[in-house]
Amino acid sequence: MLLTRSLPKVGNAIKRILVRCPQTGKLTDTGRTVEEASFPTTRLTNNKMTCQHCGQVHSWTKKDVVLAR
């Protein structure tokens, strides 16, 4: 008898949206998440956040984003 195991289905990975603080150069969590597969077509709006590193409010664009686990 031949037994086979099915591999678990891999879903879309959910990623945290990070941006780099222009004052410190450190990555900062924006508090947002996105499915990695849909990121290229995702429209991001209201892109301001209070930075956890320097305390200032930063504006950011999609070009500034780093996706993290």
N, C-alpha and C positions, 0 to 999 in steps of 0.2 A: 504494500500500500504506500502510495506517495502522498505525503502531507505537504501542503504549501501554506505559507503564511502570507497574508496580504499586508502590504505596507500601509501605515497610517496615511490618510489623506493629508496633504499639506495645504493649509489655507493661506490666505493672504496675510503676510506678516504685518502686524501693526507696529509702526515706528513712531518714536517721539520726535517732534520738530524742535531742533536746537538752532540757535544763531550765536555768532561770536560777538562778545562785547567789544565795541570799538575802543574802549578805554583800557581794559585789562587784557584783551585778547583771549579770554577764557570763554568756553562754550557755556551757553545759558539755556535752560529749558524754557520754552515758551508756554508750556502748559497745554499744548495741542498735540494731537496724534493724527496719523493718516495711514491708510493702507498703502504699503510700498508700491504695489502694482498700479494703483490709481494716482500716485503722486504726479506723474507727468501731465495729467489732464486736470488736476485739482486746481481750483481757483481759490487763492488765499486772500482774505479781506481783513480790514481792521488790524493791521500788523503793527501794533505797538505793545510794548511790555515794559514793566519795571524790572530792571536788571538786578538779579540777586547778588551780583558781584560789586557793582559800583553804586547802585541805588538810583541811577538816572533812568529816564524813560527813553527807550530806543525804538525807532521805526526800522522795519526791515522788509525786504522783498523776498520773493521765492528764490532768487539767485543767491541769497545769503544763507539759505537753509542747509543744515547738515542733518541727515536722518540717523537716528540712533535706536538701539533696542529698547 
